[in-house]
Structures are given as C-alpha cells and as structure tokens.
Amino acid sequence: NGTGTEDNVVVIGLGRFGGAVAKSLLDLGHEVLGIDENQEIVQDWGDRLTHVAAADSTDEDALRQLGVPDFTRAVVGIGSNIEASVLTVVALTELGVGDITAKASSSKHGKILRSIGVHHVVYPEQAMGERVAHLITGKMLDFIEFDDGFAIAKVRAPRDAAGRSLADVGLRTHYGVTVVGVKRPGADFEYARPETVVPRGCTLIVAGPTASVERFAAVT
Ligand code: ADP
C-alpha cells in the first residue's frame, strides 16, 4: 500500500521506551506506524502518531495486514516479555524488514536477539545507568559511549591548558583523546583546530576510546 519509504519506521510496543522512540522519530520528521496489543495505549497514541494499530505483533499475518512488509526499518520496544520480543523479531524477519532495532532487558535477552538477526540491540536502562554513573563520579558534564568502545564527553578544560593552543597542550599525545569542540562561557561551541587557544573556564568536547576519555576526565 505504499506507506513504507526510507523515512517510515514501524515501532512495535509503545511502552516507555518504544513510546519515546516513536515520539522522537515524529519530531525528526519521520512517519511512524505504532503497534501495541494494548487498546488503551493505542488510543492514547491515536492522535499523535501517523498510524497506530492494536495488534499482537507475534502474529505475522496481522503485521502483513498492517502493511509492515513495506517498511525497511522497525524498532521493537518489547522488553519485559522476552517470548513476545523474540517472536516479533522472527515475524519481522519473515516479512523481510531489513533493519531491525530491538530493546533487550538483559544481556541474555540481547544475546538471543543478536543470534536471531537483530541488527541493533539496545540496552536503554543499562546505557543510561552507565551514563549517570559517569556523570556523578567523574568531572564529565555529559557522556555518550558508542558500542564499539568509543566515547564522546563534555568536560571542563584542565586548568593548566588555559591560554595555550590545543597543539601545545597535546591532549592526543598525552591522553589519546581528540578535542572536537571548545566552548567559552556564555558562547556557542566552536570546532577545535590545532591553533585554537583554550580560554580559562571553558568546556571541551573530547572524543576517543572510552578508557582514554575516562582517564582524561579524571584529571581535568
Ligand atoms: P517499557 O519498559 O519500555 O515500558 P515494556 O516491555 O514494559 O517496555 O512494554 C512493552 C510494550 O509492548 C507494552 O505497551 C505492551 O503492551 C507491548 N507488547 C507486549 N507484547 C506485545 C505483543 N505481543 N504485541 C504487541 N505489543 C506488545
């Protein structure tokens, strides 16, 4: 029925996670088909999503009738019911949906999802837990880790860097981190260049292997 294009995403399970994904996709300008077996949840989303339907997503025929085979991308936000999560992924695979992201509620759940062909397994609670731990224990103002052990953090610049150029401070040589952006108090972020002079009291965006970023944040 032609609803599926590059910009369209089907989100299955409109709980806290799936709901947040659906809303963000809408804000980013995508068309979203939301599916949940819970009538109340479906009604609740009715006026916000492009299309929303009540269905059991483990039922391949039901998904076919909703036009799911037209979609190239799906997000499965079912976490607490592992059987429903797995069977939904199997149904999506059978229907030829090429790019599947699924939430895992535990590492074992994640292992199963990977083994049945989920392309992106996400662990929202675990990821946010790690992030909060970094934010409250280190000097990081913000922190994002990618699943390949690479991280980007917002940190206060080390005191002894003030007034020197980034080339001179040599954070890449000393800590293995690359400065991506520099922010003076009250100003916008600027792209960092070797000749950029680090202002006193500024904030840096640094990128690098997670361990290096952590080591650097501990000394700033
Ligand atoms: P969260 O913690 O993000 O709220 P849950 O796993 O608690 O995640 O919620 C998952 C959502 O998925 C619920 O709204 C639930 O109704 C829905 N759901 C669970 N099983 C199915 C299924 N077989 N078909 C469709 N929706 C389902």
Residues whose N, C-alpha, C, O or C-beta is under 5 A from the ligand:
A	BS01	ADP	G13 L14 G15 R16 F17 G18 I35 D36 E37 N38 A55 D56 S57 T58 G77 I78 G79 S80 N81 A84
